[in-house]
Amino acid sequence: MKIYQDIAILFLRLALASGFLSAVASRLGLWGRHSSGWNNFISYAAQVNSFAPKNLIPAIAVVSTILETAFGVLLLVGYKTKLAAMGAALLSFLFAAAMTWSFGIKEPFDYSVFAVSAGAFLLATMPHYAWSIDELITR
């Protein structure tokens, strides 16, 4: 039974990592014609953070991109997993809250942002992370 739990935790870790890294790749144009691009991301960040002063939007976009990249890479390789998962949970919760404020509750539900946040919170509570750098370090 433990192997199934280890596989589920690994799948959650990789799913969260790939979601963050795919979003970053899209805004940086790495998905080719399927990319959203940086300018579209700035526009969307302004819509999501409609309560924020317009001059802060570029900083919000850059900081969120840096955090998403860092959390994505850390989760992908399984290093500082508990910390990365907690950071991912808080970042996605803030995103869900901002979406709710700016668009209403339907939008974060449609994009499963609360589910991503809950999954990351759950990952942060795990006692160990099989097939990770964390596991190699603790051996």
MARBA-3410 file (N, C-alpha, C, O; in Angstrom, 1 decimal):
139
0.8,-1.2,0.0,0.0,0.0,0.0,0.9,1.3,0.0,0.5,2.3,-0.6 ~ 2.0,1.2,0.7,2.9,2.4,0.7,3.3,2.8,-0.7,3.5,4.0,-1.0 ~ 3.6,1.8,-1.6,4.0,2.2,-2.9,3.0,3.0,-3.6,3.3,3.9,-4.4 ~ 1.7,2.8,-3.4,0.6,3.6,-4.0,0.6,5.0,-3.5,0.4,6.0,-4.2 ~ 0.9,5.1,-2.2,0.9,6.5,-1.6,2.2,7.2,-2.2,2.1,8.4,-2.5
3.3,6.5,-2.3,4.5,7.2,-2.9,4.3,7.6,-4.3,4.7,8.7,-4.7 ~ 3.6,6.8,-5.1,3.3,7.1,-6.5,2.3,8.3,-6.5,2.5,9.2,-7.4 ~ 1.3,8.3,-5.7,0.4,9.4,-5.6,1.0,10.7,-5.3,0.8,11.8,-5.9 ~ 1.9,10.7,-4.3,2.7,11.9,-3.9,3.6,12.4,-5.0,3.7,13.6,-5.3 ~ 4.3,11.4,-5.7,5.1,11.8,-6.8,4.3,12.4,-7.9,4.7,13.4,-8.5
3.1,11.8,-8.2,2.3,12.3,-9.3,1.8,13.8,-8.9,1.8,14.6,-9.8 ~ 1.4,14.0,-7.7,1.0,15.3,-7.3,2.1,16.3,-7.4,1.9,17.4,-7.9 ~ 3.3,15.9,-7.0,4.4,16.8,-7.1,4.7,17.2,-8.5,5.0,18.3,-8.8 ~ 4.7,16.2,-9.4,5.0,16.4,-10.8,3.9,17.2,-11.5,4.2,18.0,-12.4 ~ 2.7,16.9,-11.1,1.5,17.7,-11.7,1.6,19.2,-11.4,1.4,20.0,-12.2
1.9,19.4,-10.1,2.0,20.8,-9.7,3.2,21.5,-10.4,3.0,22.6,-10.8 ~ 4.3,20.8,-10.4,5.5,21.4,-11.1,5.2,21.7,-12.5,5.6,22.8,-13.0 ~ 4.6,20.7,-13.2,4.4,20.9,-14.6,3.4,22.0,-14.9,3.5,22.8,-15.9 ~ 2.4,22.2,-14.0,1.4,23.3,-14.2,2.1,24.7,-14.0,1.8,25.5,-14.9 ~ 2.9,24.8,-13.0,3.7,26.1,-12.9,4.6,26.3,-14.0,4.6,27.4,-14.6
5.4,25.3,-14.4,6.4,25.5,-15.4,5.8,25.7,-16.8,6.3,26.4,-17.6 ~ 4.6,25.1,-17.1,4.0,25.3,-18.4,3.4,26.7,-18.5,3.5,27.3,-19.5 ~ 2.9,27.2,-17.4,2.4,28.6,-17.4,3.5,29.6,-17.7,3.3,30.5,-18.4 ~ 4.6,29.4,-17.0,5.8,30.2,-17.2,6.3,30.1,-18.7,6.6,31.1,-19.3 ~ 6.4,28.9,-19.2,6.8,28.6,-20.6,5.9,29.4,-21.5,6.4,29.9,-22.5
4.6,29.4,-21.3,3.7,30.0,-22.2,3.9,31.5,-22.2,3.9,32.1,-23.3 ~ 4.1,32.1,-21.0,4.2,33.6,-21.0,5.6,34.0,-21.6,5.7,35.2,-22.0 ~ 6.6,33.1,-21.6,7.9,33.4,-22.1,8.0,33.0,-23.6,9.1,33.2,-24.2 ~ 6.9,32.5,-24.2,6.9,32.2,-25.6,7.5,30.8,-25.9,7.8,30.6,-27.1 ~ 7.7,30.0,-25.0,8.4,28.7,-25.2,7.5,27.6,-25.8,8.0,26.6,-26.2
6.2,27.9,-25.8,5.3,26.9,-26.4,5.0,27.3,-27.9,4.0,26.8,-28.4 ~ 5.8,28.1,-28.4,5.6,28.5,-29.8,4.3,29.2,-30.1,3.9,30.1,-29.3 ~ 3.6,28.9,-31.1,2.3,29.6,-31.4,1.2,29.3,-30.4,0.2,30.0,-30.4 ~ 1.4,28.4,-29.5,0.5,28.1,-28.4,0.7,28.9,-27.2,0.0,28.8,-26.2 ~ 1.8,29.8,-27.2,2.1,30.6,-26.1,1.2,31.8,-25.9,0.7,32.3,-26.9
1.0,32.2,-24.7,0.2,33.4,-24.5,1.1,34.7,-24.7,0.6,35.7,-25.2 ~ 2.4,34.6,-24.4,3.3,35.7,-24.5,3.3,36.7,-23.3,2.3,36.7,-22.5 ~ 4.4,37.4,-23.1,4.5,38.3,-22.0,3.5,39.4,-21.9,2.9,39.7,-20.9 ~ 3.3,40.0,-23.1,2.3,41.2,-23.1,0.9,40.7,-22.7,0.2,41.4,-22.0 ~ 0.5,39.6,-23.2,-0.8,39.1,-22.8,-0.9,38.7,-21.3,-1.9,38.9,-20.7
0.2,38.2,-20.8,0.3,37.9,-19.4,0.2,39.2,-18.6,-0.5,39.2,-17.5 ~ 0.9,40.2,-19.0,0.8,41.5,-18.3,-0.6,42.0,-18.2,-1.1,42.5,-17.2 ~ -1.3,41.9,-19.4,-2.7,42.3,-19.4,-3.6,41.5,-18.5,-4.5,42.0,-17.8 ~ -3.4,40.2,-18.5,-4.2,39.3,-17.6,-3.8,39.6,-16.2,-4.7,39.6,-15.3 ~ -2.6,39.8,-15.9,-2.2,40.1,-14.5,-2.9,41.4,-14.0,-3.3,41.5,-12.9
-3.0,42.4,-14.9,-3.7,43.6,-14.6,-5.2,43.3,-14.3,-5.8,43.9,-13.4 ~ -5.8,42.4,-15.1,-7.2,42.1,-14.9,-7.4,41.3,-13.5,-8.3,41.6,-12.8 ~ -6.6,40.4,-13.3,-6.7,39.6,-12.1,-6.4,40.4,-10.8,-7.1,40.3,-9.8 ~ -5.5,41.3,-10.9,-5.1,42.2,-9.8,-5.7,43.6,-10.0,-5.1,44.6,-9.9 ~ -7.0,43.6,-10.3,-7.7,44.9,-10.6,-7.7,45.9,-9.5,-7.9,47.1,-9.7
-7.5,45.4,-8.3,-7.4,46.2,-7.1,-6.0,46.9,-6.9,-5.9,47.8,-6.1 ~ -5.0,46.4,-7.6,-3.7,46.9,-7.4,-3.4,48.1,-8.3,-4.0,48.2,-9.4 ~ -2.6,49.0,-7.8,-2.2,50.2,-8.7,-1.5,49.7,-10.0,-0.8,48.7,-10.0 ~ -1.8,50.3,-11.1,-1.4,49.9,-12.4,0.2,49.9,-12.5,0.7,49.0,-13.2 ~ 0.8,50.8,-11.8,2.3,50.8,-11.9,2.9,49.6,-11.1,4.1,49.3,-11.3
2.2,48.8,-10.3,2.7,47.6,-9.6,2.5,46.3,-10.5,3.1,45.3,-10.1 ~ 1.7,46.4,-11.5,1.4,45.2,-12.3,2.6,44.5,-12.9,2.8,43.3,-12.7 ~ 3.6,45.3,-13.5,4.8,44.6,-14.0,5.6,43.9,-12.9,6.1,42.8,-13.1 ~ 5.7,44.5,-11.7,6.4,43.9,-10.6,5.7,42.6,-10.2,6.3,41.6,-9.9 ~ 4.4,42.7,-10.1,3.6,41.5,-9.7,3.8,40.4,-10.7,4.0,39.2,-10.3
3.8,40.7,-12.0,4.1,39.7,-13.0,5.4,39.1,-12.9,5.6,37.9,-13.1 ~ 6.4,39.9,-12.7,7.8,39.4,-12.6,8.0,38.6,-11.4,8.5,37.5,-11.5 ~ 7.5,39.0,-10.2,7.7,38.3,-9.0,6.9,37.0,-9.1,7.4,35.9,-8.7 ~ 5.7,37.0,-9.6,4.9,35.7,-9.7,5.6,34.8,-10.7,5.6,33.5,-10.4 ~ 6.2,35.3,-11.7,6.9,34.4,-12.7,8.1,33.8,-12.0,8.4,32.6,-12.2
8.9,34.6,-11.3,10.1,34.0,-10.6,9.6,33.0,-9.6,10.3,31.9,-9.5 ~ 8.6,33.2,-8.8,8.1,32.3,-7.8,7.6,31.0,-8.4,7.9,29.9,-8.0 ~ 6.8,31.1,-9.5,6.3,30.0,-10.2,7.4,29.1,-10.8,7.4,27.9,-10.7 ~ 8.4,29.8,-11.3,9.6,29.0,-11.8,10.3,28.3,-10.7,10.6,27.1,-10.8 ~ 10.6,29.0,-9.6,11.3,28.4,-8.5,10.5,27.2,-7.9,11.1,26.2,-7.7
9.3,27.4,-7.6,8.5,26.4,-7.1,8.4,25.2,-8.0,8.4,24.0,-7.6 ~ 8.2,25.5,-9.3,8.1,24.4,-10.3,9.3,23.6,-10.4,9.3,22.4,-10.4 ~ 10.5,24.2,-10.4,11.8,23.5,-10.5,12.0,22.7,-9.2,12.4,21.5,-9.3 ~ 11.8,23.3,-8.1,12.0,22.6,-6.8,11.1,21.4,-6.7,11.5,20.4,-6.2 ~ 9.8,21.6,-7.1,8.9,20.4,-7.0,9.3,19.3,-8.0,9.1,18.2,-7.7
9.7,19.8,-9.2,10.1,18.8,-10.2,11.2,17.9,-9.7,11.1,16.7,-9.9 ~ 12.2,18.4,-9.1,13.4,17.6,-8.7,13.2,17.1,-7.3,13.9,16.2,-6.8 ~ 12.2,17.6,-6.5,12.0,17.2,-5.2,13.0,17.7,-4.2,13.5,16.9,-3.3 ~ 13.4,18.9,-4.3,14.3,19.5,-3.4,13.6,20.6,-2.6,12.9,21.4,-3.1 ~ 13.8,20.6,-1.2,13.0,21.5,-0.4,11.5,21.4,-0.7,10.8,22.4,-0.8
11.1,20.2,-0.8,9.7,19.9,-1.3,8.7,20.5,-0.4,7.7,21.2,-0.9 ~ 8.8,20.4,0.9,7.8,20.9,1.9,7.7,22.4,1.7,6.6,22.9,1.7 ~ 8.9,23.1,1.7,8.9,24.5,1.5,8.3,25.0,0.2,7.5,25.9,0.1 ~ 8.7,24.3,-0.9,8.2,24.6,-2.2,6.7,24.4,-2.3,6.0,25.2,-2.9 ~ 6.2,23.3,-1.7,4.8,23.0,-1.8,4.0,24.1,-1.0,2.9,24.5,-1.4
4.5,24.5,0.2,3.8,25.5,1.0,3.8,26.8,0.2,2.8,27.5,0.2 ~ 4.9,27.2,-0.4,5.0,28.4,-1.2,4.0,28.3,-2.4,3.3,29.3,-2.7 ~ 4.0,27.2,-3.1,3.0,27.0,-4.2,1.6,27.1,-3.7,0.8,27.7,-4.4 ~ 1.3,26.6,-2.5,0.0,26.6,-2.0,-0.4,28.1,-1.7,-1.5,28.5,-2.1 ~ 0.4,28.8,-1.1,0.1,30.2,-0.7,0.0,31.1,-2.0,-0.9,31.9,-2.1
0.9,30.9,-3.0,0.9,31.6,-4.2,-0.4,31.4,-5.0,-1.1,32.3,-5.4 ~ -0.8,30.1,-5.1,-2.0,29.8,-5.8,-3.2,30.2,-5.1,-4.3,30.6,-5.7 ~ -3.2,30.2,-3.7,-4.3,30.7,-3.0,-4.5,32.2,-3.2,-5.6,32.7,-3.3 ~ -3.4,32.9,-3.2,-3.4,34.4,-3.4,-4.0,34.7,-4.8,-4.7,35.6,-5.0 ~ -3.6,33.8,-5.8,-4.1,33.9,-7.1,-5.6,33.7,-7.2,-6.3,34.5,-7.8
-6.0,32.7,-6.5,-7.5,32.4,-6.4,-8.2,33.5,-5.7,-9.3,33.9,-6.2 ~ -7.7,34.1,-4.7,-8.3,35.2,-4.0,-8.4,36.4,-4.9,-9.4,37.1,-4.9 ~ -7.3,36.7,-5.6,-7.3,37.8,-6.5,-8.3,37.6,-7.7,-9.1,38.5,-8.1 ~ -8.4,36.4,-8.2,-9.4,36.1,-9.2,-10.8,36.3,-8.7,-11.6,36.8,-9.4 ~ -11.0,35.8,-7.5,-12.4,35.9,-6.9,-12.7,37.4,-6.7,-13.9,37.8,-7.1
-11.8,38.2,-6.3,-12.1,39.6,-6.1,-12.4,40.3,-7.4,-13.3,41.1,-7.5 ~ -11.6,40.0,-8.4,-11.7,40.7,-9.7,-12.8,40.1,-10.6,-13.4,40.9,-11.4 ~ -13.0,38.8,-10.6,-14.0,38.2,-11.5,-15.2,37.5,-10.9,-16.2,37.3,-11.6 ~ -15.1,37.3,-9.6,-16.2,36.5,-8.9,-15.7,35.1,-8.7,-14.6,34.7,-9.2 ~ -16.4,34.3,-8.0,-16.0,33.0,-7.5,-16.0,32.0,-8.6,-15.2,31.0,-8.5
-16.7,32.2,-9.7,-16.8,31.2,-10.8,-15.5,31.0,-11.4,-15.1,29.8,-11.7 ~ -14.7,32.0,-11.7,-13.5,32.0,-12.4,-12.4,31.1,-11.8,-11.9,30.2,-12.4 ~ -12.1,31.2,-10.5,-11.1,30.3,-9.9,-11.6,28.9,-9.8,-10.8,28.0,-9.8 ~ -12.9,28.7,-9.7,-13.5,27.3,-9.7,-13.3,26.7,-11.1,-12.9,25.6,-11.3 ~ -13.6,27.5,-12.2,-13.5,27.0,-13.5,-12.0,26.6,-13.9,-11.8,25.6,-14.6
-11.1,27.3,-13.3,-9.6,27.0,-13.6,-9.0,26.1,-12.5,-7.8,26.0,-12.4 ~ -9.8,25.6,-11.6,-9.4,24.7,-10.5,-8.2,25.3,-9.6,-7.4,24.6,-9.2 ~ -8.2,26.6,-9.5,-7.1,27.2,-8.7,-7.2,26.8,-7.2,-6.1,26.7,-6.6 ~ -8.4,26.7,-6.7,-8.5,26.3,-5.3,-8.0,24.8,-5.1,-7.4,24.5,-4.1 ~ -8.3,24.0,-6.1,-7.9,22.6,-6.1,-6.3,22.5,-6.2,-5.7,21.7,-5.5
-5.7,23.4,-7.0,-4.2,23.4,-7.1,-3.7,23.8,-5.7,-2.7,23.2,-5.2 ~ -4.3,24.8,-5.1,-3.8,25.3,-3.8,-4.0,24.2,-2.8,-3.1,24.0,-2.0 ~ -5.1,23.5,-2.7,-5.4,22.5,-1.8,-4.4,21.3,-2.0,-3.9,20.7,-1.0 ~ -4.1,21.0,-3.2,-3.2,19.9,-3.5,-1.8,20.2,-3.0,-1.1,19.4,-2.5 ~ -1.4,21.5,-3.2,-0.1,21.9,-2.8,0.0,21.9,-1.3,1.0,21.5,-0.7
-1.1,22.4,-0.6,-1.1,22.3,0.9,-1.0,20.9,1.3,-0.3,20.6,2.3 ~ -1.7,20.0,0.7,-1.6,18.5,1.1,-0.2,18.0,0.9,0.3,17.3,1.7 ~ 0.4,18.3,-0.3,1.8,17.9,-0.5,2.7,18.4,0.6,3.6,17.7,1.0 ~ 2.5,19.6,1.1,3.4,20.2,2.1,3.3,19.4,3.4,4.1,19.5,4.3 ~ 2.2,18.6,3.6,2.0,17.9,4.9,2.6,16.5,4.8,2.5,15.8,5.9
3.1,16.0,3.7,3.6,14.6,3.6,4.8,14.4,4.4,5.7,15.3,4.5 ~ 5.0,13.2,5.0,6.1,13.0,5.9,7.4,12.7,5.1,8.5,13.0,5.7 ~ 7.3,12.3,3.9,8.5,12.0,3.1,8.1,12.1,1.6,7.0,12.1,1.3 ~ 9.1,12.3,0.8,8.9,12.4,-0.7,9.8,11.4,-1.4,11.0,11.7,-1.7 ~ 9.2,10.3,-1.8,9.9,9.2,-2.5,10.4,9.8,-3.8,9.8,10.6,-4.4
11.5,9.2,-4.3,12.1,9.6,-5.6,12.3,11.1,-5.7,11.9,11.8,-6.7 ~ 13.0,11.6,-4.7,13.3,13.1,-4.7,14.7,13.3,-4.2,15.3,12.4,-3.6 ~ 15.2,14.5,-4.4,16.5,14.9,-3.9,16.4,14.9,-2.3,17.3,14.5,-1.6 ~ 15.3,15.3,-1.8,15.1,15.3,-0.4,15.3,14.0,0.2,16.0,13.8,1.3 ~ 14.8,12.9,-0.4,14.9,11.6,0.1,16.4,11.1,0.0,16.9,10.5,0.9
17.1,11.5,-1.0,18.5,11.2,-1.2,19.3,11.8,-0.1,20.3,11.2,0.5 ~ 19.0,13.1,0.3,19.7,13.8,1.3,19.5,13.2,2.7,20.4,13.2,3.5 ~ 18.3,12.7,3.0,18.0,12.2,4.3,18.4,10.8,4.5,18.4,10.3,5.7 ~ 18.9,10.1,3.5,19.3,8.7,3.7,20.7,8.7,4.4,21.2,7.6,4.6
END
